[in-house]
Amino acid sequence: MSNSDISWLSEPHTHDLFLQFPLPLAVLDRNDEIKLLNKCFIDTFDATCLESGPLRQVLSDPNRMTQTVTLPQRDGRQAEVHVHAVNVGEDLILIFEESADTVYNEELAEFRQRITELEKLSSTDRLTGAWNRVHFDKTLQSELSRSVRYRQPLSLIFFDIDHFKLVNDTYGHAIGDEVLRELVKVVSENIRTSDMLFRWGGEEFVILAPSTSYGSAAKLAETLRARIERHEIETVGNITVSLGVAEHISGESETIWFCRVDKALYAAKDSGRNRVVIDPRGSSDAWTEGQSATILHLKWHESYDCGEPTIDQEHRKLFDLANTLINAAFKRESNPLEFDEALKKLLAHVAQHFADEEVILAQHHYAGLEVQAQAHKRLIERALQLRDATAAGGVTVGELVDFIAGEVVSRHMLQTDREFYPLFDKSLSSSAG
């Protein structure tokens, strides 16, 4: 085992902190093979414990975060430990604690802070500050899934600097690096916070634009082209870029999608550079034509009734308003006012419903009322934050709908609320009498 291929451990302070950390630590690769163990782990466990069934179950869980397992120690004892799994780049760090209330709070806080910094560092291009290709691969799947689920278009803008080799040959690579940094600065200032800029390699960059059709992406690309052309860079003067645009088509592979945007970029270069070429295809056209055929639609079932008339009536209305919001989200680009109104009505109803529900539960002396009220408060606060972030362009419509339809309606109403359903179960009441 060696740390020579663990880039995030190359910094001396991080390396020493890892090796001398007072809790057992293990670094695994993407195949869950051991890359490095710290001194405390070697003193406490045998490396074979990482092959044990309980720990393998943790590693196979896609939502792995913190779980409790029983592992054999070197002294022969079986120890119950809390295992924290943290991703750093392509590696996985396992942190083992025998107590959830560890006495190493200060050291653990420092290490976790360092891991957070390392996670960002491992996802960022060091030269320019843009996201790197590793982060692109991580992000793409979740954005594609959200795009298809909520019929929100997803577009790529692929671009590079025209005649960049000439810049390096004329002024040197140090100036070339400065040009790349300046380009990223200009682009970052002219895209939404929900858009993501990645350095693809060399002078090539990619923008992943959620909730954006090929038409809107083309307008953004043209804006960027013009801003970059007008921006003067010290020593070099003005540069230009060529850009290709392609929206994802539902069902196509990532490879085919990227081939289309790559062809669009090279068409822009072949036709004279300093221009935008669009592949005029995408799911948004079909989705706009077939608005009635919604992929996601919340369906009420009589088994969702709790037996309390007011709560059941408000739950049904919640479903109706959520479906109205989902439908409006599909055409927000052409009719933003309809989406805003649907969102306003839904949030107002959610707030009123939560208040009514708490009054009813208090009347029935529900033991979990305080927990329920706190959950309501958190959901409302988060919904309002996402609403404001969506309006400012910091969150995609898909993310907002995902939260309201998924968290507020599906998970909270259909899971958390079921804890109080026995209060209104008439069969239980009659048998108790």
C-alpha positions in Angstrom: 0.0 0.0 0.0 1.3 3.4 -0.9 0.1 7.0 -0.9 2.0 7.8 -4.1 -1.1 7.7 -6.2 -3.4 9.5 -3.7 -3.1 13.1 -5.0 -5.0 14.7 -2.1 -2.4 13.3 0.3 0.5 15.0 -1.4 0.2 18.1 0.8 2.4 17.5 3.9 0.0 18.7 6.5 -2.8 16.6 5.2 -0.5 13.6 4.9 0.7 13.9 8.5 -2.9 14.6 9.8 -4.1 11.4 8.1 -1.3 9.1 9.3 -1.3 10.3 12.9 -5.0 10.8 13.3 -6.3 9.4 16.6 -9.1 7.4 15.0 -8.7 4.5 12.6 -8.8 5.6 8.9 -8.8 3.7 5.7 -8.6 4.9 2.1 -10.2 2.7 -0.6 -10.3 3.0 -4.4 -13.4 3.0 -6.6 -13.4 -0.8 -6.5 -13.3 -0.7 -2.6 -9.7 -2.0 -2.7 -7.4 -0.8 0.1 -5.0 2.0 -0.9 -3.8 3.2 2.5 -4.4 2.7 6.3 -3.3 5.1 9.0 -1.3 4.0 12.2 -4.4 3.9 14.5 -6.2 1.5 12.1 -3.2 -0.8 11.9 -2.9 -0.8 15.7 -6.6 -1.5 16.2 -7.7 -3.7 13.3 -6.4 -6.3 10.9 -6.8 -5.2 7.3 -8.9 -8.3 6.7 -11.8 -6.7 8.7 -12.4 -4.5 5.6 -13.4 -7.7 3.8 -16.0 -8.6 6.5 -19.7 -9.0 5.6 -21.0 -6.1 7.7 -18.6 -3.7 6.2 -19.1 -4.9 2.7 -22.8 -4.2 3.1 -21.9 -0.6 4.1 -19.7 -0.3 1.0 -22.4 -1.6 -1.3 -25.0 0.9 -0.1 -25.3 3.7 -2.7 -26.4 6.1 0.1 -23.5 5.1 2.4 -22.8 7.9 5.0 -22.7 6.8 8.6 -23.6 3.3 9.7 -22.9 1.0 12.7 -21.2 -2.3 12.3 -19.5 -4.9 14.5 -15.8 -5.6 13.6 -13.1 -7.9 15.0 -10.2 -6.1 16.7 -6.6 -7.3 16.9 -7.1 -8.1 20.6 -9.8 -10.6 19.7 -12.7 -8.4 20.9 -15.7 -7.7 18.8 -16.2 -3.9 18.7 -19.3 -2.0 17.6 -18.1 1.0 15.6 -19.6 3.9 13.8 -18.3 4.0 10.2 -18.3 7.3 8.3 -17.8 7.0 4.6 -16.6 10.2 2.8 -15.8 10.5 -0.9 -12.7 12.5 -1.9 -12.2 12.5 -5.7 -12.2 8.9 -6.8 -11.2 7.7 -3.3 -13.3 6.7 -0.3 -12.2 7.5 3.2 -13.6 5.3 6.0 -13.5 6.8 9.6 -14.1 4.4 12.5 -15.4 5.6 15.9 -16.2 3.4 18.8 -18.5 6.0 20.3 -20.8 8.5 18.5 -19.8 11.0 21.2 -16.1 10.8 20.4 -13.6 12.5 22.7 -11.7 13.6 19.6 -14.3 16.2 18.5 -11.7 18.9 17.8 -9.4 16.7 15.7 -12.4 15.2 13.9 -13.8 18.6 13.1 -10.4 19.7 11.7 -10.1 16.5 9.6 -13.7 16.8 8.2 -13.0 20.4 7.4 -9.9 19.4 5.5 -11.8 16.6 3.7 -14.4 19.2 2.6 -11.6 21.3 1.2 -10.1 18.3 -0.5 -13.4 17.3 -2.0 -13.7 20.7 -3.6 -10.0 20.6 -4.6 -10.3 17.2 -6.2 -13.3 18.4 -8.3 -11.7 21.6 -9.4 -9.2 22.4 -12.1 -6.2 23.8 -10.3 -5.1 26.2 -13.0 -8.4 27.9 -13.8 -10.8 27.2 -10.8 -13.4 25.7 -13.1 -14.8 22.3 -12.3 -12.9 19.4 -13.8 -13.9 16.3 -15.7 -14.1 14.1 -12.6 -16.8 16.4 -11.3 -18.5 16.5 -14.7 -18.9 12.7 -14.6 -20.3 12.9 -11.1 -22.8 15.7 -12.0 -24.0 14.5 -15.4 -25.9 11.4 -14.2 -28.0 13.3 -11.6 -28.7 16.1 -14.0 -29.8 13.7 -16.8 -32.0 11.8 -14.4 -33.7 15.0 -13.2 -34.1 16.2 -16.8 -36.0 13.1 -17.9 -38.0 12.8 -14.7 -39.3 16.4 -14.9 -39.1 16.9 -18.6 -36.7 19.8 -18.1 -34.2 20.3 -21.0 -30.5 19.9 -20.5 -28.0 21.4 -22.8 -24.2 21.3 -23.4 -22.1 24.2 -24.7 -18.7 23.0 -25.8 -16.1 25.6 -26.7 -12.4 26.3 -27.1 -10.1 29.2 -27.8 -9.4 30.0 -31.4 -5.7 29.7 -32.4 -4.6 29.1 -28.8 -1.4 27.4 -29.9 -0.4 30.7 -31.5 -0.9 32.4 -28.1 1.4 29.9 -26.4 4.0 30.0 -29.2 4.0 33.8 -29.3 3.8 34.8 -25.6 4.8 31.6 -23.8 2.9 29.1 -21.6 2.7 31.4 -18.6 0.8 34.0 -20.6 -1.3 31.2 -22.1 -2.2 30.0 -18.6 -3.3 33.6 -17.7 -5.5 33.7 -20.8 -7.2 30.5 -19.6 -7.8 31.9 -16.2 -9.2 35.2 -17.7 -11.5 33.2 -20.0 -12.9 31.3 -17.0 -13.5 34.6 -15.1 -15.4 36.1 -18.0 -17.5 33.0 -18.6 -18.3 32.6 -14.9 -19.5 36.2 -14.7 -21.9 35.7 -17.5 -23.7 32.4 -16.7 -26.3 31.5 -14.1 -25.2 30.0 -10.8 -27.1 26.9 -11.8 -25.0 26.5 -14.9 -21.7 24.6 -14.4 -18.4 25.4 -16.2 -15.9 22.6 -16.6 -12.4 22.5 -18.0 -12.4 19.7 -20.5 -8.7 19.7 -21.3 -6.2 22.2 -22.7 -8.2 25.2 -24.1 -11.5 23.2 -24.3 -14.4 23.9 -21.9 -17.9 22.6 -21.4 -20.9 24.3 -19.9 -23.7 22.1 -18.5 -26.9 24.1 -18.6 -29.9 22.6 -16.7 -33.5 23.6 -17.6 -32.2 25.1 -20.9 -33.3 24.1 -24.4 -31.0 24.2 -27.4 -32.5 27.6 -28.4 -31.9 29.2 -25.0 -28.4 27.6 -24.8 -27.6 29.1 -28.3 -28.5 32.5 -27.0 -26.3 32.0 -24.0 -23.5 30.8 -26.2 -23.8 33.9 -28.5 -23.7 36.2 -25.4 -20.6 34.5 -24.2 -18.9 34.6 -27.6 -19.6 38.4 -27.9 -18.5 39.1 -24.3 -15.2 37.2 -24.7 -14.5 38.9 -28.1 -14.9 42.3 -26.5 -12.8 41.5 -23.4 -9.2 42.7 -23.6 -6.6 40.6 -21.9 -3.3 42.2 -20.9 -0.4 41.4 -23.2 -2.5 39.3 -25.6 -5.3 41.7 -26.4 -8.5 40.2 -27.6 -9.2 36.5 -28.2 -12.2 34.7 -29.7 -13.9 31.3 -29.1 -15.8 28.8 -31.2 -18.9 27.2 -29.6 -21.1 24.2 -30.3 -24.5 23.7 -28.7 -26.5 20.5 -28.3 -29.5 19.6 -26.1 -29.9 16.1 -24.7 -32.4 13.9 -26.5 -34.3 11.5 -24.1 -33.0 8.0 -24.5 -29.7 8.8 -26.2 -26.4 7.8 -24.6 -24.0 10.3 -23.1 -21.5 9.4 -25.8 -23.9 10.2 -28.7 -24.9 13.4 -27.1 -21.3 14.5 -26.7 -20.5 13.5 -30.3 -23.3 15.8 -31.4 -22.0 18.8 -29.5 -18.4 18.0 -30.6 -19.5 18.0 -34.2 -21.2 21.3 -33.7 -18.0 22.8 -32.2 -15.9 21.6 -35.1 -18.5 22.9 -37.6 -18.1 26.3 -36.0 -14.3 26.1 -36.4 -14.5 24.8 -39.9 -16.8 27.6 -41.0 -14.5 30.4 -39.9 -14.3 30.3 -36.1 -15.6 32.9 -33.6 -19.1 31.7 -34.0 -21.8 29.4 -32.6 -23.2 26.3 -34.3 -26.3 24.6 -32.9 -27.5 21.0 -33.3 -31.2 21.9 -33.6 -32.5 18.8 -31.9 -33.6 18.0 -28.3 -36.3 16.7 -26.1 -37.8 20.1 -25.4 -39.6 20.2 -28.8 -41.4 16.9 -28.2 -42.1 17.7 -24.6 -43.6 21.1 -25.5 -45.9 19.5 -28.1 -47.0 16.7 -25.7 -47.5 18.6 -22.5 -50.5 16.4 -21.6 -48.4 13.3 -21.5 -46.6 14.1 -18.3 -44.0 11.5 -17.2 -44.3 12.4 -13.5 -47.8 12.7 -12.1 -48.7 12.2 -8.5 -51.7 9.9 -8.3 -54.0 9.8 -5.2 -55.0 6.5 -3.8 -57.7 5.9 -1.2 -55.1 4.1 1.0 -53.6 7.6 1.6 -56.6 8.7 3.6 -56.0 8.9 7.3 -59.7 9.1 8.3 -59.6 12.7 9.4 -61.8 14.7 6.9 -59.9 18.0 6.9 -56.4 16.5 6.7 -57.6 14.1 3.9 -59.2 16.9 1.9 -56.1 19.1 2.2 -53.8 16.2 1.3 -55.8 15.6 -1.9 -55.6 19.3 -2.8 -51.9 19.1 -2.2 -51.6 16.4 -4.8 -53.7 18.5 -7.3 -51.6 21.6 -6.7 -48.3 19.7 -7.0 -49.4 18.2 -10.3 -50.3 21.7 -11.6 -46.9 22.9 -10.6 -45.2 20.0 -12.4 -47.2 20.7 -15.6 -46.3 24.4 -15.4 -42.6 23.6 -14.9 -42.5 21.8 -18.3 -43.4 25.1 -20.1 -41.8 27.6 -17.7 -39.5 28.7 -20.4 -42.4 29.9 -22.6 -44.8 30.8 -19.7 -42.9 31.8 -16.5 -45.9 33.5 -15.0 -48.0 30.3 -15.0 -45.2 28.5 -13.1 -44.8 31.3 -10.6 -48.5 31.4 -9.9 -48.7 27.6 -9.5 -45.7 27.7 -7.1 -47.3 30.5 -5.1 -50.6 28.6 -4.7 -48.9 25.4 -3.7 -46.6 27.0 -1.0 -49.6 28.9 0.4 -51.6 25.7 0.7 -48.7 23.8 2.2 -48.3 26.5 4.9 -52.0 26.5 5.7 -52.2 22.7 5.7 -49.3 22.3 8.1 -51.0 24.9 10.5 -54.4 23.1 10.3 -52.8 19.7 10.8 -50.9 20.8 13.9 -54.2 22.2 15.4 -56.0 18.9 14.8 -53.1 16.8 16.2 -53.0 19.0 19.3 -56.7 18.4 19.8 -56.1 14.7 19.7 -53.1 15.0 22.1 -50.7 13.5 19.5 -47.4 12.6 21.3 -45.3 13.4 18.3 -46.7 16.9 17.7 -43.5 18.7 18.5 -41.4 16.6 16.1 -44.1 17.0 13.5 -44.2 20.8 13.9 -40.4 21.0 13.6 -40.5 18.9 10.4 -43.1 21.3 9.0 -41.0 24.3 9.9 -37.9 22.8 8.2 -39.8 21.9 5.0 -41.3 25.4 4.7 -38.0 27.1 5.2 -36.3 24.9 2.7 -39.1 25.4 0.1 -38.9 29.2 0.5 -35.1 29.1 0.1 -35.4 27.0 -3.1 -38.1 29.3 -4.4 -35.8 32.3 -4.0 -32.8 30.5 -5.4 -34.8 29.4 -8.4 -35.9 33.0 -9.1 -32.3 34.1 -8.9 -31.1 31.4 -11.2 -29.2 29.5 -8.5 -31.3 26.4 -8.5 -33.0 24.7 -11.5 -36.7 24.3 -11.8 -36.2 20.5 -11.7 -34.5 20.7 -8.3 -37.3 22.8 -6.8 -40.0 20.5 -8.2 -37.9 17.5 -7.0 -38.0 18.9 -3.5 -41.7 19.8 -3.4 -43.0 16.7 -5.1 -40.5 14.3 -3.6 -39.8 15.6 -0.1 -42.9 17.6 0.9 -45.6 15.4 -0.8 -44.2 11.9 -1.3 -41.8 11.4 1.6 -43.3 13.7 4.3 -47.0 13.1 3.6 -46.8 9.5 2.6 -44.2 8.4 5.2 -43.9 10.8 8.1 -47.6 11.6 8.4 -48.5 7.9 8.6 -47.1 8.0 12.2 -50.3 9.8 13.3 -52.8 7.8 11.2 -53.7 5.4 14.1 -55.2 8.4 15.9 -58.0 8.4 13.3 -58.4 4.6 12.8 -62.0 3.9 13.7 -61.4 0.2 13.9 -58.8 0.7 16.6 -61.1 3.1 18.4 -64.1 0.7 18.4 -62.0 -2.2 19.5 -60.5 -0.1 22.4 -64.0 0.8 23.4 
